[in-house]
């Protein structure tokens, strides 16, 4: 398996980027003082440009006395996918791709889910109790890794829909697993039929939860705190482009002007204002969940009208089996589900997994997802996770991190793998998942003026594998990354 270059709705392009390319992000507990310190940066933060193609998606939750709506645009560069009806009583086991002890469970609740990668790997969905979950890309994500049981980032969604009935139940055990992602660095928007909602972000290896309660929640591809910081400035300016912060601002303004109960018309109009319409990269589908009615209203890119599915009217008894229908079919409805065969599941895997770099063990993965009791999926011995901590004497501004693969990359300040974190504390962390095992060097700079480039006077630091050798050429900085996971630290003296 290769590292996904652009996971679904999930990633930014990482190929051939110069070191200072990632957009800044912010989200920490106790961030009120941070936001005041960052006020001077807000104009620059909102002016750093649109997110590269492949990093979008927008969603929001709002509720009224009669209904709770969760609305989502799924933006991506390829279409195709299934709607899957998952019955209760299904025993699952997380894919054992990245070591650890894969989590196992049996579904209590049936669910209806969206996927491009086969059963058990949903992008989102709703269960028969009215709990809905959707995901969006968040580059600053660093998943928890201390628990013995492991689960994938999309399997996490399936587990919650299978076993939890409410947002509160999810949050009570939000960090019970180590999450070993196939490639997606995502945050999760949750809502249930009671009107409760939450945004779950994993930062520095810990969960950060924003409770919505009965108020509205919007999100795009920044942490909620940074989105709010940018919104404080954007709300008084003309909104141009379709970056994460602009999309968030548009949704927030729509939610602020909503008077009366939310309607489907309001949901569709709001999603239209943040939709992507490029020739190659666009909104592949939009969905609005009515959680109390357990209904999904769906508009795919290729459809000429909205289809409605009554999730409450589906048969979730174990004997009903796992069924599916083509999300991009000419008709979508409750009467169009068919049994999900091994051939149909494998066809979707073969169609889409190679597009994001997963091109090995497809047959074994397909069989595992349908019946994990006799899994033949093997751990990926040639991939690794690199967690880079950064530390400075004082917080402030953003740190840009790069993983170099050669002296040429180091000398030219270009890198295949780059990241950015807001240094709102003196120590932060960024994770590079599914790197090929190889020889690397790691460097970072403190982007004090927020121009996205290494400027004179800005601190530059490297990780030195030999503390006695402080050289800055590749020979002195390079180390073998040959273990399943490694953590290191870059210190600004």
C-alpha positions as CSV (number, residue, x, y, z in Angstrom):
1,X,0.0,0.0,0.0
2,X,1.2,3.5,-0.8
3,X,0.5,6.5,1.2
4,X,-2.7,8.0,-0.1
5,X,-1.8,11.2,-2.0
6,X,-5.3,12.6,-1.5
7,X,-7.6,10.6,0.8
8,X,-11.3,11.1,0.2
9,X,-12.5,14.6,1.2
10,X,-9.5,14.4,3.3
11,X,-6.1,15.5,2.1
12,X,-4.0,18.2,0.7
13,X,-1.5,17.5,-2.1
14,X,1.9,16.7,-0.6
15,X,4.1,16.1,-3.6
16,X,7.0,18.4,-4.2
17,X,5.9,21.1,-1.8
18,X,8.3,23.7,-0.5
19,X,8.8,23.6,3.2
20,X,6.4,26.4,4.2
21,X,3.2,25.5,2.4
22,X,0.7,24.3,5.0
23,X,-2.0,26.6,6.2
24,X,-2.0,27.4,9.9
25,X,-4.4,25.8,12.3
26,X,-5.5,26.5,15.9
27,X,-7.5,24.6,18.5
28,X,-6.6,24.2,22.1
29,X,-8.3,24.0,25.4
30,X,-8.4,27.3,27.3
31,X,-7.9,29.3,24.1
32,X,-9.4,32.6,25.0
33,X,-6.1,34.2,25.9
34,X,-4.6,32.6,22.8
35,X,-7.2,34.2,20.6
36,X,-6.4,37.7,21.9
37,X,-2.7,37.1,21.3
38,X,-3.5,36.0,17.8
39,X,-5.7,38.9,16.9
40,X,-2.7,40.7,15.3
41,X,-2.3,37.7,13.0
42,X,-6.0,37.4,12.0
43,X,-5.7,39.5,8.9
44,X,-2.8,37.4,7.7
45,X,-4.5,34.1,8.7
46,X,-7.6,34.8,6.6
47,X,-5.4,36.0,3.7
48,X,-3.3,32.9,3.2
49,X,-5.3,31.7,0.3
50,X,-7.7,28.9,-0.5
51,X,-7.2,25.3,0.5
52,X,-5.7,23.2,-2.3
53,X,-8.1,21.0,-4.1
54,X,-8.8,17.8,-2.2
55,X,-9.1,19.4,1.2
56,X,-12.7,20.7,1.2
57,X,-16.1,19.5,2.6
58,X,-18.5,21.6,4.6
59,X,-21.1,20.6,7.2
60,X,-23.4,22.1,9.8
61,X,-26.0,21.1,12.4
62,X,-29.0,23.1,13.5
63,X,-32.1,22.2,15.3
64,X,-35.6,23.5,16.0
65,X,-38.6,22.3,18.2
66,X,-39.6,19.7,15.6
67,X,-36.5,18.6,13.8
68,X,-32.7,18.4,13.9
69,X,-30.8,18.8,10.6
70,X,-27.2,17.7,9.8
71,X,-26.1,18.9,6.3
72,X,-23.0,18.0,4.5
73,X,-21.2,18.6,1.1
74,X,-18.8,15.9,0.2
75,X,-16.2,17.5,-2.1
76,X,-13.7,15.3,-3.9
77,X,-12.0,14.7,-7.2
78,X,-13.8,11.4,-8.1
79,X,-17.3,10.1,-7.6
80,X,-18.7,6.6,-7.3
81,X,-19.9,5.1,-4.1
82,X,-22.5,3.0,-2.3
83,X,-25.2,3.5,0.2
84,X,-25.1,0.5,2.5
85,X,-27.7,-0.7,4.9
86,X,-25.9,-2.4,7.8
87,X,-28.1,-4.7,10.0
88,X,-27.7,-5.3,13.7
89,X,-25.9,-8.4,14.9
90,X,-22.9,-8.0,12.6
91,X,-19.5,-9.0,14.1
92,X,-16.6,-6.8,12.9
93,X,-12.9,-6.6,13.4
94,X,-10.8,-3.6,12.5
95,X,-8.4,-4.1,9.7
96,X,-5.0,-5.2,11.0
97,X,-2.9,-3.0,8.7
98,X,-0.9,-1.1,11.2
99,X,-0.2,-3.3,14.2
100,X,-1.7,-3.3,17.6
101,X,-4.7,-5.3,18.7
102,X,-7.5,-4.7,16.2
103,X,-10.8,-3.8,17.9
104,X,-13.7,-6.3,17.6
105,X,-17.4,-5.6,18.2
106,X,-20.9,-6.7,17.3
107,X,-23.3,-4.2,16.0
108,X,-26.3,-3.4,18.3
109,X,-27.9,-0.8,16.0
110,X,-28.5,-0.9,12.3
111,X,-27.3,2.0,10.1
112,X,-27.4,3.5,6.7
113,X,-24.0,4.7,5.5
114,X,-22.1,6.4,2.6
115,X,-18.9,4.8,1.4
116,X,-16.4,4.8,-1.5
117,X,-14.3,2.1,0.1
118,X,-16.6,-0.8,0.9
119,X,-18.7,-1.9,3.8
120,X,-17.4,-1.0,7.3
121,X,-15.4,2.0,5.9
122,X,-18.0,4.8,5.9
123,X,-17.6,8.5,5.3
124,X,-20.7,9.0,7.4
125,X,-24.2,7.9,8.1
126,X,-27.1,7.5,10.5
127,X,-28.2,4.7,12.7
128,X,-31.7,3.5,13.6
129,X,-31.5,5.5,16.9
130,X,-31.0,8.8,15.1
131,X,-27.3,9.2,15.8
132,X,-25.5,10.7,12.7
133,X,-21.8,11.2,12.1
134,X,-19.9,12.9,9.3
135,X,-16.2,13.5,8.8
136,X,-14.1,16.3,7.3
137,X,-10.4,16.7,6.7
138,X,-8.3,18.3,9.5
139,X,-4.6,18.4,8.8
140,X,-3.6,19.1,12.4
141,X,-5.0,15.8,13.6
142,X,-2.8,13.6,15.8
143,X,-4.7,10.6,16.8
144,X,-4.5,8.9,20.3
145,X,-2.0,6.0,20.3
146,X,-1.7,4.7,23.9
147,X,-4.7,2.3,23.9
148,X,-3.9,-1.3,23.2
149,X,-6.9,-1.8,20.8
150,X,-6.7,-0.2,17.4
151,X,-9.2,1.0,14.8
152,X,-9.1,2.9,11.5
153,X,-10.3,6.5,11.1
154,X,-13.3,5.4,9.1
155,X,-13.9,2.3,11.1
156,X,-14.3,4.6,14.1
157,X,-17.4,6.0,12.5
158,X,-18.9,2.5,11.9
159,X,-18.1,1.5,15.5
160,X,-20.0,4.4,16.9
161,X,-23.0,3.9,14.7
162,X,-23.0,0.2,15.5
163,X,-22.8,0.6,19.3
164,X,-23.9,4.0,20.4
165,X,-27.3,5.6,20.5
166,X,-26.5,9.2,21.2
167,X,-23.8,11.9,21.1
168,X,-23.3,11.6,24.9
169,X,-22.6,7.8,24.6
170,X,-19.9,8.5,22.0
171,X,-18.3,11.2,24.1
172,X,-18.3,9.0,27.2
173,X,-15.7,6.8,25.6
174,X,-14.3,9.0,22.8
175,X,-10.7,7.9,23.3
176,X,-11.0,4.2,24.0
177,X,-9.0,3.2,20.9
178,X,-5.7,4.0,19.3
179,X,-6.6,5.2,15.8
180,X,-4.3,4.0,13.1
181,X,-5.4,5.8,9.9
182,X,-5.2,4.5,6.4
183,X,-4.5,8.0,5.4
184,X,-7.3,10.3,6.6
185,X,-6.6,13.1,9.1
186,X,-10.2,14.0,10.0
187,X,-12.5,15.5,12.6
188,X,-16.0,14.3,13.3
189,X,-19.3,16.1,13.4
190,X,-21.9,14.3,15.5
191,X,-25.6,14.9,16.1
192,X,-28.5,13.0,17.5
193,X,-32.3,13.1,17.5
194,X,-32.4,14.9,20.8
195,X,-30.7,17.9,19.3
196,X,-27.3,17.3,21.0
197,X,-24.3,17.8,18.8
198,X,-20.5,17.9,19.0
199,X,-17.3,18.3,17.0
200,X,-14.6,15.9,17.9
201,X,-11.0,16.8,17.1
202,X,-7.9,14.8,18.0
203,X,-5.0,17.1,18.6
204,X,-1.6,16.3,20.1
205,X,-2.9,12.7,20.6
206,X,-5.8,13.8,22.8
207,X,-9.5,14.4,22.1
208,X,-10.8,18.0,22.0
209,X,-14.5,18.1,22.1
210,X,-16.7,21.1,21.3
211,X,-20.3,20.5,22.5
212,X,-23.0,22.1,20.5
213,X,-25.9,21.2,22.8
214,X,-28.9,22.6,21.1
215,X,-27.1,25.5,19.4
216,X,-25.9,25.4,15.8
217,X,-22.5,24.0,14.8
218,X,-20.6,24.5,11.5
219,X,-17.3,23.2,10.4
220,X,-15.0,22.9,7.4
221,X,-11.3,22.0,7.4
222,X,-9.8,24.1,10.2
223,X,-10.1,23.6,13.9
224,X,-13.2,25.3,15.3
225,X,-11.2,27.8,17.3
226,X,-9.2,29.0,14.3
227,X,-12.4,29.1,12.2
228,X,-14.0,31.3,14.9
229,X,-10.9,33.6,15.0
230,X,-11.0,34.0,11.2
231,X,-14.8,34.5,11.3
232,X,-14.5,37.5,13.7
233,X,-12.7,39.3,10.8
234,X,-14.4,37.8,7.8
235,X,-17.9,38.6,8.9
236,X,-17.3,42.3,8.2
237,X,-15.6,41.8,4.8
238,X,-16.8,40.6,1.3
239,X,-16.4,36.8,1.2
240,X,-14.3,35.8,-1.8
241,X,-13.1,32.4,-2.9
242,X,-14.0,29.1,-1.3
243,X,-11.3,28.4,1.2
244,X,-12.1,26.5,4.4
245,X,-12.4,29.8,6.4
246,X,-14.6,31.4,3.8
247,X,-16.9,28.4,3.7
248,X,-17.1,28.3,7.5
249,X,-18.0,32.1,7.5
250,X,-20.7,31.6,4.9
251,X,-22.3,28.8,6.9
252,X,-22.0,30.8,10.2
253,X,-23.7,33.8,8.6
254,X,-26.5,31.7,7.2
255,X,-27.0,30.1,10.7
256,X,-27.0,33.5,12.4
257,X,-29.7,34.8,10.0
258,X,-31.9,31.8,10.4
259,X,-35.2,32.9,12.0
260,X,-37.6,30.1,12.9
261,X,-37.1,26.4,12.6
262,X,-34.6,25.1,10.1
263,X,-36.1,23.7,6.9
264,X,-34.9,21.6,4.0
265,X,-35.0,24.6,1.8
266,X,-32.7,26.4,4.2
267,X,-30.3,23.4,4.3
268,X,-30.1,23.1,0.5
269,X,-29.6,26.9,0.0
270,X,-26.8,26.9,2.6
271,X,-25.0,23.9,1.1
272,X,-25.2,25.5,-2.4
273,X,-23.3,28.6,-1.1
274,X,-20.3,26.5,-0.1
275,X,-20.4,23.9,-2.9
276,X,-17.3,23.2,-5.2
277,X,-18.0,23.3,-8.9
278,X,-14.7,22.7,-10.6
279,X,-14.3,20.5,-13.7
280,X,-12.2,17.9,-11.9
281,X,-12.8,18.7,-8.2
282,X,-16.4,19.4,-7.1
283,X,-19.1,18.5,-4.7
284,X,-19.8,14.8,-5.4
285,X,-22.8,14.6,-3.3
286,X,-24.8,16.6,-0.7
287,X,-26.9,15.1,2.0
288,X,-29.3,16.4,4.7
289,X,-30.3,14.2,7.6
290,X,-33.6,14.7,9.4
291,X,-32.6,13.0,12.6
292,X,-35.9,12.8,14.3
293,X,-37.6,11.4,11.2
294,X,-34.6,9.2,10.4
295,X,-34.6,10.5,6.8
296,X,-31.8,11.3,4.4
297,X,-32.3,13.6,1.5
298,X,-29.6,13.1,-1.1
299,X,-28.4,14.9,-4.2
300,X,-25.5,13.4,-6.1
301,X,-23.5,15.3,-8.7
302,X,-25.0,13.3,-11.5
303,X,-28.6,13.3,-10.4
304,X,-31.1,15.8,-11.6
305,X,-33.2,15.7,-8.5
306,X,-33.1,15.1,-4.7
307,X,-33.8,11.5,-3.5
308,X,-35.2,10.7,-0.1
309,X,-34.5,7.6,1.9
310,X,-36.5,6.6,4.9
311,X,-33.8,5.1,7.1
312,X,-36.4,4.3,9.8
313,X,-38.4,2.2,7.3
314,X,-35.5,-0.2,6.6
315,X,-35.2,-3.7,8.0
316,X,-32.2,-3.9,10.3
317,X,-32.9,-7.4,11.6
318,X,-29.7,-9.6,11.4
319,X,-31.5,-12.0,9.0
320,X,-32.1,-9.1,6.6
321,X,-28.4,-9.1,5.6
322,X,-26.1,-6.3,4.4
323,X,-27.6,-4.6,1.4
324,X,-26.5,-1.7,-0.9
325,X,-27.4,0.5,-3.9
326,X,-25.3,2.6,-6.2
327,X,-25.1,6.1,-4.9
328,X,-24.7,7.4,-8.4
329,X,-27.5,5.3,-9.9
330,X,-30.3,6.9,-11.9
331,X,-32.7,6.2,-9.0
332,X,-32.1,6.0,-5.3
333,X,-34.8,4.7,-2.9
334,X,-35.8,2.4,-0.1
335,X,-36.9,-0.2,-2.7
336,X,-33.6,-0.4,-4.6
337,X,-31.4,-2.1,-2.1
338,X,-29.8,-5.4,-3.2
339,X,-27.7,-7.9,-1.2
340,X,-24.0,-6.8,-1.0
341,X,-22.1,-9.7,-2.5
342,X,-18.4,-10.2,-2.3
343,X,-18.1,-9.3,-6.0
344,X,-20.0,-6.0,-5.6
345,X,-17.9,-5.0,-2.5
346,X,-14.7,-5.9,-4.3
347,X,-15.7,-3.9,-7.4
348,X,-16.0,-0.7,-5.3
349,X,-12.6,-1.4,-3.6
350,X,-10.9,-2.0,-7.0
351,X,-12.5,1.1,-8.4
352,X,-11.5,3.6,-5.7
353,X,-8.8,2.3,-3.3
354,X,-6.0,2.5,-5.9
355,X,-6.9,6.1,-6.5
356,X,-5.8,6.9,-3.0
357,X,-2.7,4.7,-3.0
358,X,-4.2,1.4,-1.6
359,X,-3.4,-1.1,-4.3
360,X,-2.4,-4.2,-2.5
361,X,-4.4,-6.9,-0.7
362,X,-7.6,-5.7,-2.2
363,X,-9.2,-9.1,-2.4
364,X,-8.2,-9.9,1.2
365,X,-9.4,-6.6,2.5
366,X,-12.8,-7.1,0.7
367,X,-13.3,-10.5,2.2
368,X,-12.3,-9.2,5.7
369,X,-14.8,-6.4,5.5
370,X,-17.6,-8.9,4.9
371,X,-16.3,-11.7,7.2
372,X,-13.4,-10.9,9.5
373,X,-13.5,-14.3,11.2
374,X,-11.0,-15.7,8.6
375,X,-9.1,-12.6,7.7
376,X,-6.0,-12.9,5.5
377,X,-5.1,-9.2,5.7
378,X,-1.5,-8.8,6.7
379,X,0.1,-5.8,8.5
380,X,1.9,-3.4,6.3
381,X,5.5,-3.9,7.2
382,X,6.9,-1.1,4.9
383,X,4.9,1.8,6.4
384,X,5.5,3.9,9.5
385,X,4.2,6.8,11.5
386,X,6.4,9.8,12.4
387,X,5.2,12.1,15.2
388,X,7.2,15.4,15.3
389,X,7.0,17.5,18.4
390,X,8.1,21.1,18.3
391,X,9.2,23.2,21.3
392,X,10.0,26.8,21.7
393,X,10.7,29.2,24.6
394,X,7.5,31.1,24.1
395,X,4.2,30.4,22.2
396,X,3.0,32.3,19.3
397,X,2.6,32.1,15.5
398,X,2.9,28.9,13.5
399,X,5.6,26.3,13.0
400,X,6.2,24.8,9.5
401,X,7.6,21.2,9.5
402,X,9.2,19.3,6.7
403,X,10.5,15.7,6.3
404,X,13.3,15.6,3.8
405,X,14.3,12.6,1.8
406,X,17.6,13.7,0.3
407,X,20.3,16.4,0.4
408,X,18.8,17.8,-2.8
409,X,15.4,18.3,-1.0
410,X,17.1,19.8,2.1
411,X,19.3,22.2,0.1
412,X,16.3,23.4,-2.0
413,X,13.9,23.5,1.0
414,X,11.5,21.2,-0.9
415,X,9.9,18.2,0.7
416,X,7.4,15.5,-0.1
417,X,5.8,15.7,3.4
418,X,5.1,19.0,5.1
419,X,2.9,20.2,8.0
420,X,2.0,23.2,10.0
421,X,0.9,23.7,13.6
422,X,-0.1,26.7,15.6
423,X,2.4,27.2,18.5
424,X,-0.3,28.2,21.0
425,X,1.7,26.4,23.7
426,X,5.4,26.0,24.0
427,X,5.0,22.4,22.8
428,X,2.9,21.0,20.0
429,X,2.9,17.9,17.8
430,X,2.3,17.0,14.1
431,X,1.9,13.5,12.7
432,X,2.9,12.1,9.4
433,X,1.0,8.8,8.8
434,X,1.9,5.9,6.5
435,X,5.3,7.1,5.5
436,X,7.4,4.6,3.6
437,X,10.2,3.2,5.8
438,X,13.3,5.1,4.6
439,X,16.0,7.5,5.5
440,X,14.8,11.0,6.4
441,X,15.8,14.3,8.0
442,X,13.4,16.6,9.8
443,X,13.5,20.4,10.0
444,X,11.1,23.2,11.1
445,X,11.0,27.0,11.2
446,X,9.0,29.4,13.3
447,X,7.0,31.5,10.8
448,X,6.7,34.6,13.0
449,X,5.5,37.0,10.3
450,X,3.0,34.5,8.8
451,X,4.0,34.9,5.2
452,X,4.5,31.2,4.6
453,X,8.2,31.5,3.9
454,X,11.4,31.3,5.9
455,X,12.3,35.0,6.4
456,X,15.5,36.5,7.8
457,X,15.5,36.3,11.6
458,X,12.9,33.5,11.9
459,X,14.2,30.6,14.0
460,X,15.1,27.5,12.0
461,X,15.9,24.2,13.7
462,X,16.5,20.5,12.8
463,X,16.2,17.2,14.6
464,X,19.7,15.9,15.3
465,X,19.9,12.1,15.7
466,X,23.3,12.5,17.2
467,X,23.3,15.3,19.8
468,X,27.0,15.7,19.5
469,X,26.8,16.3,15.8
470,X,25.2,19.7,15.2
471,X,25.8,19.8,11.4
472,X,23.0,20.9,9.1
473,X,23.7,18.9,6.0
474,X,21.8,15.7,5.2
475,X,24.5,13.4,6.3
476,X,24.4,14.8,9.8
477,X,20.6,15.0,10.0
478,X,19.4,11.8,8.4
479,X,18.2,8.9,10.4
480,X,16.6,5.5,9.5
481,X,12.9,5.5,10.0
482,X,12.5,1.7,10.3
483,X,10.1,1.1,13.2
484,X,6.2,1.1,13.1
485,X,6.1,4.4,14.9
486,X,8.7,7.0,16.0
487,X,8.4,10.2,18.0
488,X,11.1,12.9,17.9
489,X,11.4,16.6,18.8
490,X,12.6,19.7,17.1
491,X,13.7,22.4,19.6
492,X,14.0,26.1,18.9
493,X,16.8,27.2,21.2
